[in-house]
Amino acid sequence: MVTRLTNALEIKKLTKVFGDRKALDRVTFDLPEGAFLSIFGPNGAGKTTLLRILSTLSRPTQGSVRVMGIDAKEEPDQVRGHIGLISHNSMLYPDLTAMENLMFVARLYGVVNPEERVRELLRSVELDHRRFDLVRTFSRGMTQRLSIARALMNDPQVVFLDEPYAGLDPHAVEIFDELIGGLREGRTFVMVSHDLQKGFDTCTHALVLARGRVVTFAPKEELDFEEFRNLYRQTVGMGVA
Ligand SMILES: Nc1ncnc2c1ncn2[C@@H]1O[C@H](COP(=O)(O)OP(=O)(O)OP(=O)(O)O)[C@@H](O)[C@H]1O
């Protein structure tokens, strides 16, 4: 029997223009299901713009985006049902408790037993004991853990992470790595990272962007870290768009 690998992402000639600036320029790549893609690039390379388009927060100017086979331009709502996003903007309400925040999201997704699901998620990120505390009293690491729980509400097949290590102390990084490690089975991850070593260690595929264009897209087994690092340094030397 031949096992057919499906692609979690199919991106073709994706272009995004802001005024007279091209933030993304004909970006093209396919990512197989179950992969972990790390996206690298200097400031202004287009990483966040790409992540925002993949997660349906922004629309491409040109080109096509398919997430789990669904056209993100035509059916963004359908795509949203399959994805989770963990970003700087935690999408949490600081003046609500952890529990209230997650209950709100559970209702948005029409979760059948919302309270049960919320408690299960809170336990999985080790925040159940803080469920009645306001989010504004949480540390950066705790807020991030809660935003992971929020992003997992719909049991997403594709998870997007925007610089998840920013502002975390080493202990929080460890907890985060463990959490993500436990979620990798059967899921696809896409992470924007400024930490070259960590992003490279974690990934199965690497994408380097510069000035909105793909400099490299390859499975990790085709890349040697030292060469990759040198290439990245040259890329950073290319400057911003
Ligand atoms: N809403 C916007 N309006 C106008 N220009 C924008 C907008 N969003 C992004 N850009 C421009 O698009 C380009 C890519 O920005 P983007 O935020 O995607 O880069 P990035 O690689 O994520 O950078 P960083 O590493 O600094 O976060 C930049 O030149 C930026 O100024």
The ligand as an SDF file (V2000), in Angstrom:
LIG
                    3D

 31 33  0  0  0  0  0  0  0  0999 V2000
   -0.0220   46.9730    8.3820 N   0  0  0  0  0  0  0  0  0  0  0  0
    1.0560   47.3410    7.6970 C   0  0  0  0  0  0  0  0  0  0  0  0
    1.0660   48.4750    6.9840 N   0  0  0  0  0  0  0  0  0  0  0  0
    2.1440   48.8780    6.2720 C   0  0  0  0  0  0  0  0  0  0  0  0
    3.3000   48.1610    6.2040 N   0  0  0  0  0  0  0  0  0  0  0  0
    3.3510   47.0190    6.8950 C   0  0  0  0  0  0  0  0  0  0  0  0
    2.2430   46.5410    7.6700 C   0  0  0  0  0  0  0  0  0  0  0  0
    2.6160   45.3520    8.2420 N   0  0  0  0  0  0  0  0  0  0  0  0
    3.8750   45.1190    7.8390 C   0  0  0  0  0  0  0  0  0  0  0  0
    4.3200   46.0890    7.0230 N   0  0  0  0  0  0  0  0  0  0  0  0
    5.6240   46.1660    6.3660 C   0  0  0  0  0  0  0  0  0  0  0  0
    5.8500   44.9110    5.7470 O   0  0  0  0  0  0  0  0  0  0  0  0
    7.2070   44.5170    5.9080 C   0  0  0  0  0  0  0  0  0  0  0  0
    7.2490   43.1480    6.6060 C   0  0  0  0  0  0  0  0  0  0  0  0
    6.8180   43.3060    7.9580 O   0  0  0  0  0  0  0  0  0  0  0  0
    6.6850   42.0830    8.9670 P   0  0  0  0  0  0  0  0  0  0  0  0
    6.1150   42.6180   10.2350 O   0  0  0  0  0  0  0  0  0  0  0  0
    5.9840   40.9910    8.2880 O   0  0  0  0  0  0  0  0  0  0  0  0
    8.2080   41.6950    9.1560 O   0  0  0  0  0  0  0  0  0  0  0  0
    8.8720   40.6530   10.1890 P   0  0  0  0  0  0  0  0  0  0  0  0
    9.7740   39.7860    9.3860 O   0  0  0  0  0  0  0  0  0  0  0  0
    7.8260   40.0110   10.9920 O   0  0  0  0  0  0  0  0  0  0  0  0
    9.7380   41.6410   11.0820 O   0  0  0  0  0  0  0  0  0  0  0  0
   10.1870   41.5690   12.6450 P   0  0  0  0  0  0  0  0  0  0  0  0
   11.2500   40.5450   12.7220 O   0  0  0  0  0  0  0  0  0  0  0  0
   10.7050   42.9500   12.8600 O   0  0  0  0  0  0  0  0  0  0  0  0
    8.9640   41.2580   13.4550 O   0  0  0  0  0  0  0  0  0  0  0  0
    7.8960   45.6250    6.6780 C   0  0  0  0  0  0  0  0  0  0  0  0
    8.5320   46.4700    5.7360 O   0  0  0  0  0  0  0  0  0  0  0  0
    6.7570   46.3440    7.3680 C   0  0  0  0  0  0  0  0  0  0  0  0
    7.0470   47.7010    7.5530 O   0  0  0  0  0  0  0  0  0  0  0  0
  1  2  1  0
  2  3  1  0
  2  7  2  0
  3  4  2  0
  4  5  1  0
  5  6  2  0
  6  7  1  0
  6 10  1  0
  7  8  1  0
  8  9  2  0
  9 10  1  0
 10 11  1  0
 11 12  1  0
 11 30  1  0
 12 13  1  0
 13 14  1  0
 13 28  1  0
 14 15  1  0
 15 16  1  0
 16 17  2  0
 16 18  1  0
 16 19  1  0
 19 20  1  0
 20 21  2  0
 20 22  1  0
 20 23  1  0
 23 24  1  0
 24 25  2  0
 24 26  1  0
 24 27  1  0
 28 29  1  0
 28 30  1  0
 30 31  1  0
M  END
$$$$
